[in-house]
Amino acid sequence: MSEADLKEHLPEDEAAAEEEDALETGSLDEENRLKPDFVRSVKDALDDDDSDRVYDLVEPLHPADIADLFELVDEHERLTLASSIRDLMGVEVIAELNDWVRELLVEALPADVVAGIAEQLDTDDAVAMLEDLDEEDQRAVLAEMEPEDRAAIESALAYPEESAGRLMSRELVAVPETMTVGDLIDFLREHRELPTEFWEVFCVDALHHPVGSCALSWILRCPRNIPLYDVMKRDQTIIPVGMDQEEVALRFQKYALISAAVVDPSGRLIGQITVDDVVHVIQEEAGEDTLLLSGAGDGDINEPILLTVRARLTWLCVNLATAMIASSVVGLFQGAISRFALLAVLMPIVSGMGGNAGTQTLAVVVRAIATNQLTDTNTWRMIMREFRIALANGTALGALIGVGTGVLFGNALLGAVIATAMVVNNLVAGLAGILVPVTLTRFKVDPAVSSAVFVTTATDTMGFFSFLGLAVLTGLA
């Protein structure tokens, strides 16, 4: 029995004692994160080229903690760390590595070594490891693999990125619906080539179409002589192989799934997606939308600096262009500002508050679109809702800034102008915050990518125009 299997059979108090011992060794803190002192010890051993010391320090760690360790050491130390703990670099560690870190390590390994690792991984994890390699490196690794494994990975790589075909695993248990519970139990016990971990068995018809599923708990509790078609769950969620991974995650969330069957265009069962894969997708997609709204690129702290600079600089240049549009509006009122310089002091307040209000609405709407809360059915209701919210917030803020400005500067007309401009710009911000992402979605453009630029331009431009324009119309300047 392996060490991992042994730990699974430990009594609860003994398992807790082991965890406490791990904390006392100084490697993990109370929140099961690697302690800075421990990481420093590993780095010191790496600097001293003391591979034995590195191995002794890392050996007690869980594979997920070893993967975290690679992120915590400096980039130039990662290859040295990998060579120092070579036999600890199992498939569990490779599967848990950050994408950028894994790519660095994989590119440094010989093709036959990478192929050996890929053959031990589940198909989805192997695809994740190989998909970012150069085409030449991919071919070299695939050439070293067994024909069956190579065919499975090549098939997965043929599907679009971020689709169910890339996400699914081909390791599953599928049996005829006519099989009895007893026959199924015997089948599961006798066939060693079956997956080591699974939660349900898929029942298929003669054409290999999924017609139902049986949870393992049902199978264990049913009499042996009952046919599967009498106990299987016929109402199941089927995932088309081309479905976007974000939509897959939404289905898992909506229907509380543990696993789901994946079918090809003809309806044949070709794989399954499990909840552990979907958790990564949910985390990835949530972070991706937030980062896209800010134009911060991939956002991974392990991403190469050049790629980060390129991604951020692109959107900063776009923002520079939109800022020039807003400044041109200010240029139209140079005369008014020169006659009443106080306008220059107050106008950033109007545009800034409008920008903040627009960002709030935009964040809510982008999330609603991503989670399918906002659809064609309720778009108009959402627009009216945000209009009322913007009107209420604008009125409250306008009254506050209007009274404050009138009292502070002793000018009631100036207070009325800035209050009105605040209401107008908040209405613009609320409407832009919902109309921009909805319009982009209609044109099949990801609203998280460029909505912020349009919304900010609208609030800045209208903020300056409404405040300065009202000042001129009222004769204030």
C-alpha positions as CSV (number, residue, x, y, z in Angstrom):
1,M,0.0,0.0,0.0
2,S,1.4,3.4,-1.0
3,E,1.9,6.3,1.5
4,A,-1.1,8.1,0.1
5,D,-3.3,5.1,0.4
6,L,-2.1,4.6,4.0
7,K,-3.0,8.1,4.9
8,E,-6.6,7.6,3.6
9,H,-7.0,4.7,6.1
10,L,-5.6,6.5,9.1
11,P,-8.1,7.2,11.9
12,E,-9.2,10.8,12.1
13,D,-7.2,11.6,15.2
14,E,-4.0,10.1,13.7
15,A,-4.5,12.1,10.4
16,A,-4.9,15.3,12.5
17,A,-1.8,14.4,14.4
18,E,0.1,14.0,11.1
19,E,-1.2,17.4,9.9
20,E,-0.1,19.0,13.2
21,D,3.4,17.4,12.8
22,A,3.6,18.9,9.3
23,L,2.9,22.3,10.8
24,E,5.6,21.8,13.5
25,T,8.2,21.0,10.8
26,G,8.0,24.7,9.8
27,S,6.9,24.1,6.2
28,L,3.3,25.2,6.5
29,D,1.5,27.9,8.5
30,E,-1.9,27.6,10.1
31,E,-3.6,28.3,6.8
32,N,-1.6,25.5,5.0
33,R,0.5,27.9,3.1
34,L,4.3,27.6,2.8
35,K,6.0,29.6,5.4
36,P,8.5,32.3,4.3
37,D,11.2,30.8,6.5
38,F,10.8,27.4,4.8
39,V,10.9,28.9,1.4
40,R,14.1,30.9,2.4
41,S,15.7,27.6,3.6
42,V,15.0,26.0,0.2
43,K,16.4,29.0,-1.6
44,D,19.5,29.0,0.5
45,A,20.1,25.3,-0.2
46,L,19.6,26.0,-3.9
47,D,22.2,28.8,-3.7
48,D,24.6,26.4,-2.0
49,D,24.0,23.7,-4.7
50,D,23.0,21.4,-1.9
51,S,20.6,19.1,-3.8
52,D,20.4,16.6,-0.8
53,R,19.3,19.4,1.5
54,V,16.7,20.6,-1.0
55,Y,15.3,17.1,-1.4
56,D,15.1,16.6,2.3
57,L,13.2,19.9,2.7
58,V,10.8,19.3,-0.1
59,E,10.1,15.5,0.2
60,P,7.5,15.8,3.0
61,L,5.4,18.3,1.1
62,H,2.1,17.5,-0.6
63,P,2.3,17.7,-4.5
64,A,0.1,20.8,-4.5
65,D,2.5,22.5,-2.0
66,I,5.5,21.5,-4.2
67,A,3.8,23.2,-7.1
68,D,3.3,26.3,-5.0
69,L,7.0,26.2,-4.1
70,F,7.9,26.6,-7.7
71,E,6.0,29.9,-7.9
72,L,7.7,31.2,-4.7
73,V,11.3,30.7,-5.8
74,D,12.9,33.0,-8.3
75,E,12.5,32.1,-12.0
76,H,16.2,31.2,-12.5
77,E,16.0,28.8,-9.5
78,R,13.1,26.7,-10.9
79,L,15.0,24.4,-13.2
80,T,17.6,23.8,-10.4
81,L,14.8,23.0,-8.0
82,A,13.2,20.5,-10.5
83,S,16.6,18.7,-11.1
84,S,17.2,18.5,-7.3
85,I,13.8,16.8,-6.6
86,R,13.6,14.8,-9.9
87,D,11.8,11.7,-8.6
88,L,9.3,13.9,-6.6
89,M,8.2,15.6,-9.8
90,G,5.3,13.2,-10.3
91,V,2.2,13.8,-12.4
92,E,0.4,15.2,-9.4
93,V,2.9,18.0,-9.2
94,I,2.9,18.7,-12.9
95,A,-0.9,18.8,-13.0
96,E,-0.9,21.4,-10.1
97,L,1.8,23.7,-11.6
98,N,0.9,27.2,-12.7
99,D,0.6,27.4,-16.5
100,W,3.6,29.7,-17.0
101,V,5.8,27.7,-14.6
102,R,4.8,24.4,-16.2
103,E,5.6,25.7,-19.7
104,L,9.1,26.8,-18.5
105,L,9.8,23.4,-17.0
106,V,8.3,21.4,-19.9
107,E,10.3,23.3,-22.5
108,A,13.5,22.5,-20.6
109,L,12.9,18.8,-20.5
110,P,13.7,16.3,-23.3
111,A,10.8,15.3,-25.5
112,D,10.8,11.7,-24.2
113,V,10.6,12.8,-20.6
114,V,7.7,15.1,-21.4
115,A,6.0,12.3,-23.3
116,G,6.4,9.9,-20.3
117,I,4.8,12.5,-18.0
118,A,1.9,13.2,-20.4
119,E,1.1,9.5,-20.7
120,Q,0.6,9.3,-17.0
121,L,-1.7,12.3,-16.8
122,D,-5.4,12.4,-17.5
123,T,-6.1,13.5,-21.1
124,D,-7.3,17.0,-20.0
125,D,-4.2,17.6,-17.9
126,A,-1.9,16.3,-20.7
127,V,-3.5,18.6,-23.1
128,A,-3.1,21.6,-20.8
129,M,0.6,20.7,-20.5
130,L,1.2,20.4,-24.3
131,E,-1.2,23.0,-25.8
132,D,1.1,26.0,-25.1
133,L,4.2,24.4,-26.6
134,D,5.5,25.4,-30.0
135,E,4.2,23.3,-32.8
136,E,7.6,21.7,-33.4
137,D,8.0,20.8,-29.7
138,Q,4.4,19.4,-29.7
139,R,5.2,17.1,-32.6
140,A,8.5,16.0,-31.0
141,V,6.7,15.0,-27.7
142,L,3.7,13.4,-29.5
143,A,6.2,11.3,-31.6
144,E,7.6,9.8,-28.3
145,M,4.1,8.7,-27.0
146,E,2.3,5.5,-27.4
147,P,-0.1,5.5,-30.4
148,E,-3.2,5.3,-28.3
149,D,-2.2,8.2,-26.0
150,R,-1.0,10.2,-28.9
151,A,-4.3,9.8,-30.8
152,A,-6.3,10.9,-27.7
153,I,-4.2,14.0,-27.2
154,E,-4.1,14.9,-30.9
155,S,-7.9,14.6,-31.0
156,A,-8.3,16.9,-28.0
157,L,-5.9,19.5,-29.5
158,A,-8.0,19.6,-32.6
159,Y,-10.9,21.2,-30.7
160,P,-10.9,25.0,-30.2
161,E,-9.2,26.4,-27.1
162,E,-11.4,26.9,-24.1
163,S,-14.0,24.4,-25.4
164,A,-15.4,21.3,-23.8
165,G,-13.3,19.2,-26.1
166,R,-10.1,20.6,-24.5
167,L,-11.5,20.4,-21.0
168,M,-12.9,16.8,-21.1
169,S,-11.2,13.7,-20.0
170,R,-11.6,10.5,-22.0
171,E,-11.1,8.3,-18.9
172,L,-14.7,7.2,-18.0
173,V,-16.8,4.2,-17.3
174,A,-19.6,3.5,-19.9
175,V,-21.7,0.3,-19.9
176,P,-24.8,-1.0,-21.7
177,E,-28.1,0.0,-20.1
178,T,-29.1,-3.7,-20.3
179,M,-26.4,-4.7,-17.8
180,T,-27.5,-5.7,-14.3
181,V,-26.2,-4.1,-11.1
182,G,-24.4,-7.3,-10.2
183,D,-22.8,-7.5,-13.6
184,L,-21.6,-3.9,-13.3
185,I,-20.1,-4.5,-9.9
186,D,-18.2,-7.5,-11.2
187,F,-17.1,-5.5,-14.3
188,L,-15.7,-2.7,-12.1
189,R,-13.8,-5.1,-9.9
190,E,-12.3,-7.2,-12.7
191,H,-11.2,-4.6,-15.3
192,R,-8.0,-3.0,-14.1
193,E,-7.7,-0.6,-17.0
194,L,-10.7,1.5,-15.8
195,P,-10.1,5.0,-14.3
196,T,-8.9,5.0,-10.7
197,E,-11.3,7.8,-9.7
198,F,-14.9,8.3,-10.9
199,W,-18.2,9.2,-9.4
200,E,-20.8,7.9,-11.7
201,V,-21.2,5.3,-14.5
202,F,-22.7,6.3,-17.8
203,C,-25.2,4.0,-19.4
204,V,-25.2,3.9,-23.2
205,D,-27.4,2.4,-26.0
206,A,-26.3,0.3,-28.9
207,L,-25.0,3.5,-30.8
208,H,-23.0,4.6,-27.7
209,H,-25.3,7.4,-27.0
210,P,-25.6,8.3,-23.3
211,V,-29.1,7.4,-22.1
212,G,-28.6,7.7,-18.3
213,S,-26.2,7.6,-15.5
214,C,-25.8,5.7,-12.2
215,A,-24.1,7.2,-9.1
216,L,-21.8,4.8,-7.3
217,S,-23.9,5.2,-4.2
218,W,-26.9,3.8,-6.1
219,I,-25.0,0.9,-7.5
220,L,-23.7,-0.2,-4.1
221,R,-27.1,-0.1,-2.5
222,C,-29.2,-1.9,-5.2
223,P,-29.8,-5.6,-5.4
224,R,-27.6,-7.4,-7.9
225,N,-30.4,-8.7,-10.2
226,I,-31.9,-5.3,-11.1
227,P,-31.2,-4.0,-14.6
228,L,-29.5,-0.6,-14.9
229,Y,-32.3,0.8,-17.0
230,D,-34.6,0.5,-14.0
231,V,-32.3,2.4,-11.6
232,M,-30.3,4.8,-13.8
233,K,-31.0,8.5,-13.8
234,R,-32.4,9.3,-17.3
235,D,-32.5,13.1,-16.8
236,Q,-28.9,14.1,-17.3
237,T,-27.0,17.1,-18.5
238,I,-25.2,16.5,-21.8
239,I,-22.3,18.7,-22.9
240,P,-21.7,19.2,-26.6
241,V,-18.0,18.9,-27.4
242,G,-17.8,22.3,-28.9
243,M,-19.4,24.2,-26.0
244,D,-17.4,27.0,-24.5
245,Q,-15.9,26.2,-21.1
246,E,-17.6,29.2,-19.5
247,E,-21.0,27.8,-20.5
248,V,-19.9,24.4,-19.2
249,A,-19.1,26.0,-15.9
250,L,-22.5,27.7,-15.8
251,R,-24.3,24.3,-16.3
252,F,-22.3,22.7,-13.5
253,Q,-23.2,25.5,-11.2
254,K,-26.9,25.7,-12.2
255,Y,-27.5,21.9,-12.0
256,A,-25.1,21.1,-9.1
257,L,-23.2,18.5,-11.2
258,I,-20.3,16.3,-10.1
259,S,-19.6,15.1,-13.6
260,A,-21.3,15.3,-17.0
261,A,-21.1,13.4,-20.3
262,V,-19.5,15.0,-23.4
263,V,-20.9,14.0,-26.8
264,D,-19.7,14.6,-30.4
265,P,-22.0,16.1,-33.1
266,S,-23.6,12.7,-33.7
267,G,-24.5,12.3,-30.0
268,R,-21.9,9.6,-29.2
269,L,-20.3,9.6,-25.8
270,I,-16.7,10.6,-26.1
271,G,-15.6,11.9,-22.7
272,Q,-16.6,13.4,-19.4
273,I,-16.0,16.7,-17.5
274,T,-15.7,16.6,-13.8
275,V,-16.2,19.2,-11.2
276,D,-12.5,19.6,-10.3
277,D,-11.8,20.8,-13.8
278,V,-14.8,23.2,-13.7
279,V,-13.5,24.8,-10.4
280,H,-10.4,25.8,-12.3
281,V,-12.5,27.2,-15.1
282,I,-14.7,29.2,-12.8
283,Q,-11.7,30.7,-11.1
284,E,-10.0,31.4,-14.4
285,E,-13.0,33.0,-16.1
286,A,-13.9,35.2,-13.0
287,G,-10.3,36.5,-12.9
288,E,-10.1,36.9,-16.6
289,D,-13.2,39.2,-16.8
290,T,-11.9,41.4,-14.0
291,L,-8.5,41.7,-15.7
292,L,-9.9,42.4,-19.1
293,L,-12.0,45.2,-17.7
294,S,-8.8,46.9,-16.5
295,G,-6.7,45.9,-19.5
296,A,-4.1,44.3,-17.2
297,G,-3.3,41.4,-19.5
298,D,-3.2,37.8,-18.3
299,G,-2.6,39.1,-14.7
300,D,-0.5,36.1,-13.7
301,I,2.5,37.2,-11.7
302,N,4.5,34.4,-13.5
303,E,3.7,35.8,-16.9
304,P,6.9,37.1,-18.8
305,I,7.4,40.8,-18.3
306,L,7.5,41.6,-22.0
307,L,4.1,40.0,-22.6
308,T,2.6,41.9,-19.6
309,V,4.1,45.2,-20.8
310,R,2.7,44.6,-24.3
311,A,-0.8,43.8,-23.0
312,R,-1.0,46.8,-20.6
313,L,0.6,49.3,-23.0
314,T,-1.9,48.5,-25.7
315,W,-4.8,49.5,-23.6
316,L,-3.0,52.4,-22.0
317,C,-2.4,53.8,-25.6
318,V,-6.2,53.3,-26.3
319,N,-7.0,55.2,-23.0
320,L,-4.5,57.9,-24.0
321,A,-6.5,58.4,-27.3
322,T,-9.8,58.6,-25.4
323,A,-8.4,61.0,-22.9
324,M,-7.5,63.3,-25.8
325,I,-11.1,63.2,-26.9
326,A,-12.2,64.3,-23.4
327,S,-9.5,67.0,-23.3
328,S,-10.7,68.3,-26.7
329,V,-14.1,69.0,-25.0
330,V,-12.4,71.0,-22.3
331,G,-10.6,72.9,-25.1
332,L,-14.0,74.1,-26.4
333,F,-14.5,76.0,-23.2
334,Q,-11.1,77.6,-22.7
335,G,-12.6,81.0,-22.7
336,A,-15.1,80.2,-20.0
337,I,-12.4,78.6,-17.8
338,S,-10.2,81.6,-18.2
339,R,-13.0,83.9,-17.1
340,F,-13.9,81.7,-14.2
341,A,-11.0,79.6,-13.1
342,L,-13.0,77.8,-10.4
343,L,-14.5,75.7,-13.1
344,A,-11.2,74.0,-13.7
345,V,-11.0,73.1,-10.0
346,L,-14.5,71.5,-9.9
347,M,-14.9,69.8,-13.3
348,P,-12.8,66.7,-12.4
349,I,-15.3,66.0,-9.6
350,V,-18.1,65.6,-12.1
351,S,-16.2,63.4,-14.5
352,G,-14.6,61.3,-11.8
353,M,-17.8,60.5,-10.0
354,G,-19.4,59.6,-13.3
355,G,-16.5,57.3,-14.1
356,N,-16.9,55.6,-10.8
357,A,-20.7,55.2,-11.2
358,G,-20.2,53.8,-14.8
359,T,-17.6,51.3,-13.5
360,Q,-20.0,50.0,-10.9
361,T,-22.8,49.5,-13.4
362,L,-20.4,47.9,-15.9
363,A,-19.0,45.4,-13.4
364,V,-22.6,44.3,-12.5
365,V,-23.7,44.0,-16.1
366,V,-20.6,42.1,-17.3
367,R,-21.0,39.7,-14.5
368,A,-24.7,39.3,-15.3
369,I,-23.9,38.6,-18.9
370,A,-21.2,36.1,-18.0
371,T,-23.6,34.2,-15.7
372,N,-26.5,34.3,-18.1
373,Q,-28.5,36.5,-15.6
374,L,-28.9,39.2,-18.3
375,T,-30.7,37.9,-21.4
376,D,-32.8,39.3,-24.2
377,T,-35.9,38.7,-22.1
378,N,-34.9,41.0,-19.2
379,T,-32.6,43.5,-20.9
380,W,-35.1,46.3,-21.0
381,R,-36.0,45.7,-17.3
382,M,-32.3,45.9,-16.5
383,I,-31.9,49.2,-18.4
384,M,-34.8,50.8,-16.5
385,R,-33.4,49.4,-13.2
386,E,-30.0,51.0,-13.8
387,F,-31.6,54.2,-15.0
388,R,-33.5,54.5,-11.7
389,I,-30.4,53.7,-9.7
390,A,-28.4,56.3,-11.6
391,L,-31.1,58.9,-11.2
392,A,-31.3,58.3,-7.4
393,N,-27.5,58.3,-6.9
394,G,-27.1,61.3,-9.2
395,T,-29.7,63.3,-7.3
396,A,-28.2,62.4,-3.9
397,L,-24.7,63.2,-5.0
398,G,-25.8,66.3,-6.9
399,A,-27.6,67.7,-3.9
400,L,-24.6,67.0,-1.7
401,I,-22.0,68.6,-4.0
402,G,-24.4,71.4,-4.9
403,V,-25.1,72.5,-1.4
404,G,-21.4,72.1,-0.4
405,T,-20.2,74.1,-3.4
406,G,-22.8,76.8,-2.9
407,V,-21.9,77.3,0.8
408,L,-18.1,76.9,0.4
409,F,-17.8,79.4,-2.4
410,G,-20.8,81.5,-1.7
411,N,-22.2,81.1,-5.1
412,A,-25.7,79.4,-5.3
413,L,-25.6,79.4,-9.2
414,L,-22.3,77.5,-9.2
415,G,-23.8,74.9,-6.8
416,A,-26.9,74.5,-9.0
417,V,-24.7,74.0,-12.1
418,I,-22.5,71.4,-10.6
419,A,-25.5,69.6,-9.0
420,T,-27.3,69.4,-12.4
421,A,-24.1,68.3,-14.2
422,M,-23.7,65.5,-11.6
423,V,-27.2,64.2,-12.2
424,V,-26.8,64.3,-16.0
425,N,-23.4,62.5,-15.9
426,N,-24.6,59.8,-13.5
427,L,-27.5,59.1,-15.9
428,V,-25.0,58.9,-18.8
429,A,-22.8,56.6,-16.7
430,G,-25.6,54.3,-15.7
431,L,-26.9,54.0,-19.3
432,A,-23.4,53.6,-20.8
433,G,-22.6,51.0,-18.2
434,I,-25.3,48.7,-19.4
435,L,-25.8,49.7,-23.1
436,V,-22.1,49.4,-24.1
437,P,-21.6,45.8,-22.9
438,V,-25.1,44.7,-24.2
439,T,-24.3,46.2,-27.6
440,L,-20.9,44.6,-27.7
441,T,-22.5,41.3,-26.8
442,R,-25.0,41.6,-29.7
443,F,-22.0,42.0,-32.1
444,K,-20.3,38.9,-30.6
445,V,-17.6,40.9,-28.9
446,D,-16.5,40.0,-25.4
447,P,-17.9,42.9,-23.3
448,A,-15.2,42.5,-20.7
449,V,-12.5,43.4,-23.3
450,S,-13.3,46.9,-24.4
451,S,-16.4,48.1,-22.5
452,A,-14.4,50.1,-19.9
453,V,-12.8,52.3,-22.6
454,F,-16.1,53.3,-24.1
455,V,-17.8,53.9,-20.7
456,T,-14.9,56.0,-19.4
457,T,-14.9,58.0,-22.6
458,A,-18.6,58.7,-22.3
459,T,-18.5,59.7,-18.7
460,D,-15.4,61.9,-19.0
461,T,-16.7,63.6,-22.2
462,M,-20.2,64.2,-20.9
463,G,-19.0,65.2,-17.5
464,F,-16.9,68.0,-18.9
465,F,-19.4,69.0,-21.5
466,S,-22.4,69.1,-19.1
467,F,-20.6,71.1,-16.4
468,L,-18.9,73.6,-18.6
469,G,-21.8,73.8,-21.1
470,L,-24.2,74.6,-18.2
471,A,-21.8,77.2,-16.8
472,V,-21.8,79.0,-20.2
473,L,-25.6,78.7,-20.7
474,T,-26.4,80.1,-17.3
475,G,-24.0,83.0,-17.7
476,L,-21.8,81.8,-14.9
477,A,-18.7,82.1,-17.1
